[in-house]
């Protein structure tokens, strides 16, 4: 199944198929076709979600294979990378009203 088919629900027409009038669909029976289309799209969505969940589980398994579990206890000292922390706005040290007196 192509991503285009999963998105819009049908296989796109080839430019050569537009020449043949018999390949075009009519709009008769729109309600029944709408219900069928909705059910089909729900099934396709579930199939795509299942495939993504399987791929995510496989990728997590491969990633976690080379890592070991780390256990931290209360009071353990750890290194903290402050590269992504905004040190100008941490705590009350910069505030005169809310800071220690």
C-alpha positions in Angstrom: 0.0 0.0 0.0 1.4 3.4 -1.0 1.3 6.4 1.4 -0.9 8.1 -1.2 -3.4 5.3 -1.1 -3.4 5.2 2.7 -4.0 9.0 2.8 -6.8 9.4 0.2 -8.2 5.9 0.2 -7.8 4.9 -3.5 -5.0 4.2 -6.0 -4.5 7.3 -8.1 -5.3 7.1 -11.8 -2.6 6.9 -14.4 -2.8 9.8 -16.9 -3.5 7.3 -19.6 -6.6 6.0 -17.7 -8.3 9.4 -18.1 -8.7 8.7 -21.8 -10.9 5.7 -21.1 -14.4 6.9 -20.0 -15.3 3.4 -18.6 -12.6 3.8 -15.9 -14.3 6.8 -14.4 -16.7 6.2 -11.5 -20.2 7.7 -11.3 -21.6 9.4 -8.2 -24.6 7.0 -7.8 -25.1 5.3 -4.5 -23.2 8.0 -2.7 -24.4 7.2 0.9 -23.6 3.5 0.6 -20.2 4.3 -0.9 -19.6 6.9 1.8 -20.1 4.4 4.5 -17.9 1.9 2.7 -15.3 4.5 2.2 -15.4 5.4 5.9 -15.0 1.8 7.0 -12.2 1.2 4.5 -10.3 4.4 5.7 -10.8 3.3 9.4 -9.3 -0.1 8.5 -6.4 1.5 6.6 -5.8 3.8 9.5 -5.7 0.9 12.0 -3.3 -1.0 9.7 -1.0 2.0 9.5 -1.1 2.5 13.3 -0.3 -1.2 13.8 2.6 -1.0 11.4 4.0 2.1 13.2 3.7 0.5 16.6 5.5 -2.6 15.4 8.3 -0.4 13.8 8.6 1.6 17.0 8.9 -1.6 19.1 11.6 -3.0 16.8 13.5 0.3 16.9 13.2 0.5 20.7 14.5 -3.1 21.0 17.5 -2.3 18.8 18.3 0.9 20.7 17.9 -0.6 24.1 20.0 -3.7 23.3 23.2 -1.7 23.8 22.1 0.2 26.9 22.2 -0.9 30.5 19.6 0.0 33.1 20.7 2.8 35.5 19.3 2.9 39.0 19.4 6.1 41.0 18.6 6.5 44.7 17.6 9.5 46.6 20.7 11.5 47.6 22.8 10.2 44.7 24.9 12.9 43.1 24.7 13.0 39.3 26.1 15.2 36.6 23.7 17.7 35.0 24.3 19.2 31.6 23.2 22.8 31.8 23.6 23.5 28.1 19.8 23.6 27.6 18.8 25.2 30.9 18.0 28.9 31.1 20.3 30.0 34.0 19.0 33.5 34.0 15.5 32.5 35.1 16.1 29.6 37.6 14.8 30.0 41.1 14.2 33.2 42.9 17.8 34.4 43.0 17.2 37.2 40.5 13.9 38.5 42.0 14.0 41.1 44.7 10.4 40.6 45.7 10.4 36.9 45.8 14.0 36.2 46.7 15.5 35.6 50.1 15.7 38.6 52.5 
